[in-house]
């Protein structure tokens, strides 16, 4: 599926946010790699799945 324009930019921003949170999580390395691959392969579905089933750590880019 090809997404362009403002919707595509929004999907990109959400996916980058999800990937950064997965990369910073304390989950096992294999789990992080699987989540990142899922988000990259299927951006919309991967983000939605991460949102509901991803690691339940604090989801903030500005953690201390």
Phi and psi in degrees as a GROMACS rama.xvg file:
@    title "Ramachandran Plot"
@    xaxis  label "Phi"
@    yaxis  label "Psi"
@TYPE xy
-105.544  121.546  UNK-2
-115.805  127.266  UNK-3
-131.567  169.894  UNK-4
75.728  -154.611  UNK-5
-60.6939  -34.7842  UNK-6
-66.3858  -40.4886  UNK-7
-63.8377  -40.0907  UNK-8
-65.0162  -40.6408  UNK-9
-63.3438  -43.4406  UNK-10
-62.0032  -42.5083  UNK-11
-60.8824  -44.9279  UNK-12
-62.3981  -46.073  UNK-13
-62.6475  -40.9083  UNK-14
-67.1458  -40.4559  UNK-15
-62.6888  -42.4334  UNK-16
-59.0254  -46.5497  UNK-17
-64.6984  -43.929  UNK-18
-63.0897  -42.3576  UNK-19
-62.6545  -40.7815  UNK-20
-67.8637  -38.7158  UNK-21
-65.5984  -44.5935  UNK-22
-63.0269  -32.2788  UNK-23
-87.7492  -6.26104  UNK-24
-71.3339  164.905  UNK-25
-95.8061  12.2039  UNK-26
-66.4092  165.139  UNK-27
-60.7467  151.455  UNK-28
-57.0346  -42.9827  UNK-29
-62.8882  -39.7171  UNK-30
-63.3809  -43.5378  UNK-31
-63.1108  -42.7859  UNK-32
-62.3905  -42.0171  UNK-33
-63.8417  -44.6023  UNK-34
-63.0418  -44.6323  UNK-35
-63.9259  -42.0427  UNK-36
-62.0096  -42.1411  UNK-37
-62.8192  -42.211  UNK-38
-66.7201  -37.1149  UNK-39
-73.9127  -36.7428  UNK-40
-75.6948  -42.4128  UNK-41
-128.711  82.7568  UNK-42
-54.9642  -48.0787  UNK-43
-73.9087  -50.8962  UNK-44
-64.6108  -41.9771  UNK-45
-60.9832  -42.4011  UNK-46
-64.9078  -44.876  UNK-47
-63.0009  -43.0852  UNK-48
-63.5498  -42.7593  UNK-49
-61.4815  -40.4066  UNK-50
-60.0261  -39.9132  UNK-51
-92.1108  -34.1751  UNK-52
-118.213  -3.2224  UNK-53
-69.4293  177.84  UNK-54
-53.9077  137.176  UNK-55
-92.3391  37.6511  UNK-56
-85.1037  172.905  UNK-57
-58.2311  123.675  UNK-58
-98.3017  73.0182  UNK-59
-138.708  139.536  UNK-60
-77.2703  -14.6846  UNK-61
-110.481  46.5271  UNK-62
-71.83  153.823  UNK-63
